[in-house]
Amino acid sequence: MILTNEMIAPLKRTNVSKDAEKTKLRIKEDFSAAKNKQKTAIVELTGLKRTSVYRVFREGAVSAKIVISMAQILGVSPFYYTGETDEKGECTAALLHSFLVAKGFKDLAYRIAPDRKTRSPEPSVPEEQSKPAAASQGIGALFSSDFSNSPELNEAVAALTEEDAVQLLRALLIRERAGGNASRLADFVKRCLLM
């Protein structure tokens, strides 16, 4: 899962549906067809009661909490549930990012890394190169002036909470201790925390 309960909790419960009839049918169809484990996971992720999902069956008004939770658990495009597309598609980080931005939740959207295709492409790494060398090249790209000055990075860093940055730093330090090549990136995060 990409978004956690804690990340979804602050979302407003406003209606994000563009077509109430499509939303009613699609939410009812997919939620009813879901396994009990999936239904429980959806309800737990939203932080709401099951009756909130059943209300969508009747009214066709759906909150971003329900859409994002169902999209992630069932692997369906969030835009399908709001009636903005007729293709079920699949749920990806880039699609969730786009959905959150379109619905006015930019702060949360930038906590999810958008699809790499929207960023500057990474340099290709020859197959014979070892993984640590490839990882150091990727980290080197992070410190290049082109990437460091990119609006995507600036927005992502601005959206990071101090708690997120601390968790990121811990993960990088663990990766370094496990033999990964994350020391430059960990130093970068430390400098960001000191700013």
C-alpha positions as a printed NumPy array, in Angstrom:
array([[  0.   ,   0.   ,   0.   ],
       [  1.136,   3.513,  -0.736],
       [ -1.063,   5.617,   1.524],
       [ -1.529,   4.635,   5.155],
       [ -4.439,   5.251,   7.501],
       [ -2.528,   8.123,   9.135],
       [ -1.989,   9.775,   5.75 ],
       [ -5.623,   9.382,   4.674],
       [ -7.143,  10.454,   8.026],
       [ -6.868,  14.242,   7.483],
       [ -8.653,  14.122,   4.106],
       [-11.952,  15.991,   4.047],
       [-15.109,  13.962,   3.664],
       [-16.334,  16.045,   0.744],
       [-17.856,  14.452,  -2.339],
       [-15.322,  13.868,  -5.134],
       [-17.677,  12.035,  -7.514],
       [-18.209,  13.472, -10.998],
       [-21.056,  11.091, -11.875],
       [-23.185,   9.928,  -8.94 ],
       [-24.856,   7.087, -10.863],
       [-21.574,   5.591, -12.038],
       [-20.094,   6.   ,  -8.561],
       [-23.055,   4.199,  -6.954],
       [-22.855,   1.25 ,  -9.32 ],
       [-19.082,   0.913,  -9.359],
       [-18.539,   1.205,  -5.615],
       [-21.413,  -1.206,  -4.917],
       [-20.235,  -3.71 ,  -7.522],
       [-16.589,  -3.755,  -6.453],
       [-17.195,  -3.591,  -2.707],
       [-19.817,  -6.359,  -2.88 ],
       [-17.51 ,  -8.547,  -4.99 ],
       [-14.518,  -7.965,  -2.689],
       [-13.446, -10.677,  -0.275],
       [-14.198, -10.141,   3.41 ],
       [-10.505,  -9.497,   4.083],
       [-10.466,  -6.772,   1.438],
       [-13.657,  -5.183,   2.794],
       [-12.167,  -5.093,   6.274],
       [ -8.924,  -3.614,   4.929],
       [-10.854,  -0.895,   3.059],
       [-12.85 ,   0.051,   6.157],
       [ -9.735,   0.063,   8.353],
       [ -7.805,   2.166,   5.862],
       [-10.559,   4.784,   5.641],
       [-10.99 ,   4.957,   9.398],
       [-14.744,   5.035,   8.772],
       [-17.512,   2.543,   9.45 ],
       [-18.862,   0.133,   6.875],
       [-22.102,   2.104,   6.838],
       [-20.196,   4.987,   5.203],
       [-19.449,   2.741,   2.23 ],
       [-23.057,   1.525,   2.114],
       [-24.224,   5.159,   2.06 ],
       [-22.337,   5.569,  -1.234],
       [-24.484,   2.742,  -2.673],
       [-27.593,   4.881,  -2.039],
       [-26.386,   8.439,  -2.631],
       [-23.518,   8.217,  -5.121],
       [-21.522,  10.77 ,  -3.128],
       [-18.093,   9.439,  -2.216],
       [-15.186,  10.88 ,  -0.252],
       [-11.552,  10.731,  -1.316],
       [-10.914,   8.496,   1.718],
       [-13.168,   5.776,   0.353],
       [-11.976,   6.167,  -3.242],
       [ -8.281,   5.998,  -2.322],
       [ -8.785,   3.064,   0.027],
       [-10.774,   1.026,  -2.49 ],
       [ -8.395,   1.915,  -5.316],
       [ -5.376,   0.728,  -3.337],
       [ -6.911,  -2.438,  -1.884],
       [ -8.683,  -3.545,  -5.068],
       [ -6.045,  -2.243,  -7.518],
       [ -8.439,  -0.053,  -9.52 ],
       [ -8.003,   3.475, -10.879],
       [ -9.451,   6.047,  -8.44 ],
       [-10.857,   7.976, -11.418],
       [-12.99 ,   4.929, -12.282],
       [-14.835,   5.21 ,  -8.957],
       [-15.52 ,   8.927,  -9.401],
       [-16.945,   8.358, -12.881],
       [-14.225,  10.316, -14.66 ],
       [-13.097,   7.323, -16.718],
       [-14.762,   4.12 , -17.851],
       [-11.525,   2.125, -17.753],
       [-10.88 ,   0.24 , -14.513],
       [ -7.155,   0.445, -15.113],
       [ -4.917,  -0.228, -12.149],
       [ -3.866,   1.729,  -9.102],
       [ -0.336,   3.152,  -9.306],
       [  1.554,   5.748,  -7.287],
       [  1.465,   8.116, -10.261],
       [ -2.29 ,   7.705, -10.626],
       [ -2.901,   8.298,  -6.919],
       [ -0.656,  11.348,  -7.132],
       [ -2.655,  12.715, -10.089],
       [ -5.94 ,  11.989,  -8.347],
       [ -4.906,  13.787,  -5.157],
       [ -3.634,  16.816,  -7.076],
       [ -6.829,  16.949,  -9.166],
       [ -8.992,  16.826,  -6.037],
       [ -7.051,  19.574,  -4.254],
       [ -4.982,  17.439,  -1.864],
       [ -1.539,  18.595,  -3.059],
       [  0.064,  18.328,   0.387],
       [ -0.695,  14.62 ,   0.512],
       [ -0.025,  14.111,  -3.199],
       [  3.603,  15.138,  -2.88 ],
       [  4.19 ,  12.6  ,  -0.131],
       [  3.791,  10.017,  -2.886],
       [  6.573,   9.969,  -5.437],
       [  5.062,  10.63 ,  -8.853],
       [  5.904,   8.229, -11.65 ],
       [  9.57 ,   8.446, -12.652],
       [  8.541,   9.215, -16.236],
       [  7.422,  12.664, -15.104],
       [ 10.877,  13.374, -13.67 ],
       [ 14.099,  13.735, -15.564],
       [ 15.177,  10.329, -16.866],
       [ 17.864,   8.462, -14.967],
       [ 21.055,   7.636, -16.824],
       [ 21.126,   4.12 , -18.237],
       [ 23.436,   1.728, -16.423],
       [ 25.294,  -0.989, -18.349],
       [ 24.276,  -4.502, -17.331],
       [ 27.795,  -5.538, -16.398],
       [ 27.953,  -2.861, -13.703],
       [ 27.445,  -4.105, -10.172],
       [ 24.374,  -3.1  ,  -8.146],
       [ 26.278,  -0.913,  -5.645],
       [ 27.815,   1.055,  -8.514],
       [ 24.387,   1.479, -10.114],
       [ 22.96 ,   2.641,  -6.791],
       [ 25.737,   5.196,  -6.358],
       [ 25.036,   6.571,  -9.842],
       [ 21.34 ,   6.987,  -8.948],
       [ 22.324,   8.764,  -5.724],
       [ 24.762,  10.901,  -7.685],
       [ 21.87 ,  12.025,  -9.891],
       [ 20.096,  13.22 ,  -6.76 ],
       [ 22.923,  15.643,  -6.056],
       [ 23.266,  16.936,  -9.605],
       [ 22.309,  20.578,  -9.965],
       [ 19.606,  19.743, -12.547],
       [ 17.787,  17.429, -10.164],
       [ 18.417,  19.484,  -7.013],
       [ 16.822,  22.537,  -8.618],
       [ 13.83 ,  20.668, -10.041],
       [ 10.368,  21.887,  -8.989],
       [  9.303,  18.292,  -8.251],
       [ 12.06 ,  17.902,  -5.655],
       [ 11.373,  21.301,  -4.111],
       [  7.651,  20.526,  -3.79 ],
       [  8.341,  17.044,  -2.407],
       [ 10.791,  18.376,   0.177],
       [  8.369,  21.148,   1.165],
       [  5.607,  18.586,   1.694],
       [  7.761,  16.374,   3.934],
       [  6.969,  16.672,   7.583],
       [  9.785,  16.506,  10.101],
       [  8.519,  13.069,  11.151],
       [  8.642,  11.839,   7.53 ],
       [ 12.202,  13.11 ,   7.152],
       [ 13.288,  11.38 ,  10.369],
       [ 11.718,   8.109,   9.193],
       [ 13.433,   8.487,   5.836],
       [ 16.758,   9.081,   7.55 ],
       [ 16.303,   5.996,   9.747],
       [ 15.495,   3.872,   6.704],
       [ 18.582,   5.137,   4.9  ],
       [ 20.814,   4.457,   7.893],
       [ 19.436,   0.921,   8.186],
       [ 20.061,   0.415,   4.47 ],
       [ 23.647,   1.647,   4.9  ],
       [ 24.253,  -0.756,   7.82 ],
       [ 22.874,  -3.613,   5.728],
       [ 25.527,  -3.003,   3.094],
       [ 23.644,  -0.597,   0.854],
       [ 25.136,   2.545,  -0.606],
       [ 23.006,   5.224,   1.036],
       [ 25.52 ,   7.304,   2.988],
       [ 25.44 ,  10.32 ,   0.629],
       [ 21.658,  10.292,   0.604],
       [ 21.538,   9.98 ,   4.407],
       [ 23.905,  12.96 ,   4.696],
       [ 21.632,  14.924,   2.366],
       [ 18.563,  14.173,   4.518],
       [ 20.506,  15.15 ,   7.66 ],
       [ 21.347,  18.508,   6.066],
       [ 17.684,  19.016,   5.124],
       [ 16.661,  18.358,   8.726],
       [ 19.15 ,  20.938,   9.993],
       [ 17.756,  23.68 ,   7.711]])
